Amino acid sequence: MRASRSMMVLAALVAGLGFAVPQASAQGTTTYRYERRTEVHTVTPERDADWTRFRFGISGVGGGLVNGPEIGMGGVSLRAGIQVGDLFGVYYMPVGLVGALYARPDGAAAAGLLFNNAMVDFTIADMFTFGVGPSLDFIWGCSDTYQTESDCDTADPFFGANGRVALNLMPMGGPGSRHAMTISFDVHPTVFSWEDEVVGVTMLGGLGFEMF
């Protein structure tokens, strides 16, 4: 009888241990979960905001006209338009000049010129600018008293063209915004007469400021 009770107690202990071990194992297990997140950052280049921008320039100019009415002159050149990036520009460039017609039988006479240039240009390494474009030109002060001046004795516009080379001294400003002092040289042919092939050539040196 005592042996039967001992066997029952032993069986109960074994059953209890079998039940307790899984419970302890389950309570001691920790599950970790990892969540991977991907963050996307959009970076906009700073220069995009100023990629297309207003440009402006002004220069004092002086020179002369040859192969037509002989004129020594000085005046002002303005430039206003659009700069696309740091390389390409499109702008209107009026040039107003006053001077004197020389070698006239009655002495020198006052003359005035206005060039209306539509220009495109390219700037290389911020320092060197090369431009070209057509023009409508006006001239005042001509008469038929000397050589080919009769060819420009009219209030009608003449066809012309302009070529410009400029050196931008110490250009300053960050990407998309530059300004500099400029030294320029312009060559400007004007067709006074298609029939007689009278083409005057104006050559101008200039010193000014450019925001481009």
HELIX and SHEET records of a PDB file:
HELIX    1   1 ARG A    2  GLN A   27  1                                  26    
HELIX    2   2 GLU A   46  ASP A   50  5                                   5    
HELIX    3   3 GLN A  147  CYS A  152  5                                   6    
SHEET    1   A 9 THR A  52  VAL A  66  0                                        
SHEET    2   A 9 ILE A  71  VAL A  84 -1                                        
SHEET    3   A 9 PHE A  88  LEU A 101 -1                                        
SHEET    4   A 9 ALA A 109  ILE A 124 -1                                        
SHEET    5   A 9 PHE A 128  TRP A 140 -1                                        
SHEET    6   A 9 PHE A 158  MET A 172 -1                                        
SHEET    7   A 9 HIS A 179  SER A 193 -1                                        
SHEET    8   A 9 VAL A 198  MET A 211 -1                                        
SHEET    9   A 9 THR A  52  VAL A  66 -1                                        
END                                                                             
